[in-house]
Amino acid sequence: MYKIMLKSKIHRAKVTDSDLDYEGSITIDRTLMDAANLVEFEKVDVYNITNGNRFSTYVLEGERDSGVICLNGAAAHMVSKGDLVIIACYALYSAEELKDHKPKLVFVDEKNRIKNNKKL
């Protein structure tokens, strides 16, 4: 049996921009993507701490060390610049994989720079 478990999250990232005219996605700083083990076009859930909105989208690579967290397309309606969000990614794990599974947690500061990167 497989279980869907948290793979990684970026916690309390600040939305830096939104672009309604883009086809849709979330652009994330490449450094944060690496820290959270995210790949381009991977599905993520976004939880808006500021207004309570929750939605799914996919990742686009942003410029490394830029701090960019930009919601694009329809998702841009769900956030405002300056909102705090949690970006969570889930994966399927077998019972064997679960024995050693620890999600990657990436905590960022007010400029979306990594403060702490750890596993539970």
KOLLOMAR-53102 format. One record per residue (C-alpha): residue number from 1; residue in three letters; x, y, z. Coordinates in steps of 0.1 Angstrom, whole numbers, plus 5000, padded with zeros to 4 digits. Each point is the difference from the previous one (the first is absolute). Example, Ala and Ser with C-alpha at 12.3 -4.5 7.8 and 13.67 -1.06 7.14 Angstrom:
<sites>
+-----+------+------+------+------+
! seq ! type !    u !    v !    w !
+-----+------+------+------+------+
!   1 !  ALA ! 5123 ! 4955 ! 5078 !
!   2 !  SER ! 5014 ! 5034 ! 4993 !
+-----+------+------+------+------+
</sites>
This chain:
<sites>
+-----+------+------+------+------+
! seq ! type !    u !    v !    w !
+-----+------+------+------+------+
!   1 !  MET ! 5000 ! 5000 ! 5000 !
!   2 !  TYR ! 5012 ! 5035 ! 4992 !
!   3 !  LYS ! 4993 ! 5031 ! 5021 !
!   4 !  ILE ! 5000 ! 5036 ! 4989 !
!   5 !  MET ! 5023 ! 5019 ! 5023 !
!   6 !  LEU ! 5015 ! 5034 ! 5002 !
!   7 !  LYS ! 5032 ! 5000 ! 4979 !
!   8 !  SER ! 5011 ! 5036 ! 5007 !
!   9 !  LYS ! 4988 ! 5035 ! 5008 !
!  10 !  ILE ! 5011 ! 5036 ! 4998 !
!  11 !  HIS ! 4986 ! 5016 ! 5031 !
!  12 !  ARG ! 4988 ! 5036 ! 5003 !
!  13 !  ALA ! 5013 ! 5012 ! 4966 !
!  14 !  LYS ! 4990 ! 5036 ! 4991 !
!  15 !  VAL ! 4982 ! 5005 ! 4966 !
!  16 !  THR ! 5022 ! 5024 ! 4980 !
!  17 !  ASP ! 4978 ! 5003 ! 4970 !
!  18 !  SER ! 4970 ! 4988 ! 4980 !
!  19 !  ASP ! 4994 ! 4999 ! 4963 !
!  20 !  LEU ! 4964 ! 4995 ! 4988 !
!  21 !  ASP ! 5011 ! 4999 ! 4963 !
!  22 !  TYR ! 5022 ! 4969 ! 5004 !
!  23 !  GLU ! 4985 ! 4966 ! 4992 !
!  24 !  GLY ! 5002 ! 4988 ! 5036 !
!  25 !  SER ! 5025 ! 4987 ! 5026 !
!  26 !  ILE ! 5022 ! 5011 ! 5028 !
!  27 !  THR ! 5035 ! 5013 ! 4993 !
!  28 !  ILE ! 5023 ! 4991 ! 5028 !
!  29 !  ASP ! 5037 ! 5011 ! 5006 !
!  30 !  ARG ! 5022 ! 4971 ! 4987 !
!  31 !  THR ! 5019 ! 5000 ! 5034 !
!  32 !  LEU ! 4967 ! 4994 ! 5018 !
!  33 !  MET ! 4990 ! 4973 ! 4975 !
!  34 !  ASP ! 5033 ! 4982 ! 5006 !
!  35 !  ALA ! 4997 ! 5002 ! 5038 !
!  36 !  ALA ! 4964 ! 4986 ! 4998 !
!  37 !  ASN ! 5009 ! 4974 ! 4974 !
!  38 !  LEU ! 4976 ! 5014 ! 4975 !
!  39 !  VAL ! 5003 ! 4996 ! 4962 !
!  40 !  GLU ! 4985 ! 5022 ! 4973 !
!  41 !  PHE ! 4964 ! 4990 ! 4991 !
!  42 !  GLU ! 4995 ! 4981 ! 5033 !
!  43 !  LYS ! 4966 ! 5004 ! 5016 !
!  44 !  VAL ! 4999 ! 5020 ! 5033 !
!  45 !  ASP ! 4972 ! 5011 ! 5023 !
!  46 !  VAL ! 5001 ! 5036 ! 5012 !
!  47 !  TYR ! 4985 ! 5010 ! 5033 !
!  48 !  ASN ! 4996 ! 5038 ! 5004 !
!  49 !  ILE ! 5005 ! 5008 ! 5037 !
!  50 !  THR ! 4989 ! 5035 ! 4995 !
!  51 !  ASN ! 4965 ! 4994 ! 4985 !
!  52 !  GLY ! 4994 ! 4963 ! 5004 !
!  53 !  ASN ! 4998 ! 4991 ! 4963 !
!  54 !  ARG ! 5013 ! 4965 ! 4991 !
!  55 !  PHE ! 5007 ! 4989 ! 4964 !
!  56 !  SER ! 5022 ! 4977 ! 4979 !
!  57 !  THR ! 5022 ! 5010 ! 4971 !
!  58 !  TYR ! 5034 ! 4991 ! 4985 !
!  59 !  VAL ! 5035 ! 5013 ! 5005 !
!  60 !  LEU ! 5020 ! 5022 ! 4976 !
!  61 !  GLU ! 5037 ! 5007 ! 5006 !
!  62 !  GLY ! 5008 ! 5035 ! 5011 !
!  63 !  GLU ! 5033 ! 5018 ! 5000 !
!  64 !  ARG ! 5024 ! 4985 ! 5026 !
!  65 !  ASP ! 5004 ! 5021 ! 5032 !
!  66 !  SER ! 4973 ! 5025 ! 4988 !
!  67 !  GLY ! 4975 ! 4992 ! 5027 !
!  68 !  VAL ! 4973 ! 4998 ! 4974 !
!  69 !  ILE ! 4966 ! 4985 ! 5010 !
!  70 !  CYS ! 4977 ! 5010 ! 4972 !
!  71 !  LEU ! 4965 ! 4986 ! 4994 !
!  72 !  ASN ! 4990 ! 5000 ! 4963 !
!  73 !  GLY ! 4967 ! 4997 ! 4981 !
!  74 !  ALA ! 4968 ! 4992 ! 5019 !
!  75 !  ALA ! 5020 ! 4993 ! 5032 !
!  76 !  ALA ! 5010 ! 5037 ! 5001 !
!  77 !  HIS ! 4964 ! 5007 ! 5011 !
!  78 !  MET ! 5006 ! 4980 ! 5031 !
!  79 !  VAL ! 5029 ! 5021 ! 5014 !
!  80 !  SER ! 5011 ! 5036 ! 5004 !
!  81 !  LYS ! 5036 ! 5012 ! 5000 !
!  82 !  GLY ! 5013 ! 4996 ! 5035 !
!  83 !  ASP ! 4978 ! 4971 ! 5010 !
!  84 !  LEU ! 5017 ! 4972 ! 5020 !
!  85 !  VAL ! 4996 ! 4965 ! 4985 !
!  86 !  ILE ! 5009 ! 4964 ! 5006 !
!  87 !  ILE ! 5010 ! 4981 ! 4969 !
!  88 !  ALA ! 4996 ! 4963 ! 5006 !
!  89 !  CYS ! 5009 ! 4970 ! 4978 !
!  90 !  TYR ! 4987 ! 4964 ! 5006 !
!  91 !  ALA ! 5012 ! 4967 ! 4987 !
!  92 !  LEU ! 4991 ! 4963 ! 5001 !
!  93 !  TYR ! 5021 ! 4979 ! 5023 !
!  94 !  SER ! 5000 ! 4962 ! 5005 !
!  95 !  ALA ! 5000 ! 4985 ! 5035 !
!  96 !  GLU ! 5037 ! 4993 ! 4996 !
!  97 !  GLU ! 5008 ! 5036 ! 4989 !
!  98 !  LEU ! 4980 ! 5013 ! 5030 !
!  99 !  LYS ! 5024 ! 4984 ! 5025 !
! 100 !  ASP ! 5026 ! 5027 ! 4992 !
! 101 !  HIS ! 4978 ! 5028 ! 4986 !
! 102 !  LYS ! 5004 ! 5035 ! 5014 !
! 103 !  PRO ! 4986 ! 5029 ! 4981 !
! 104 !  LYS ! 5023 ! 5029 ! 4991 !
! 105 !  LEU ! 4989 ! 5032 ! 5017 !
! 106 !  VAL ! 5013 ! 5033 ! 4987 !
! 107 !  PHE ! 4995 ! 5031 ! 5022 !
! 108 !  VAL ! 5006 ! 5034 ! 4985 !
! 109 !  ASP ! 5004 ! 5035 ! 5012 !
! 110 !  GLU ! 4980 ! 5031 ! 4988 !
! 111 !  LYS ! 5021 ! 5002 ! 4968 !
! 112 !  ASN ! 4995 ! 4962 ! 4992 !
! 113 !  ARG ! 5035 ! 4991 ! 5009 !
! 114 !  ILE ! 5006 ! 4967 ! 5018 !
! 115 !  LYS ! 5001 ! 5003 ! 5038 !
! 116 !  ASN ! 4999 ! 4964 ! 5007 !
! 117 !  ASN ! 4998 ! 4969 ! 4978 !
! 118 !  LYS ! 4994 ! 4967 ! 5019 !
! 119 !  LYS ! 4983 ! 4967 ! 5000 !
! 120 !  LEU ! 4975 ! 4992 ! 5028 !
+-----+------+------+------+------+
</sites>
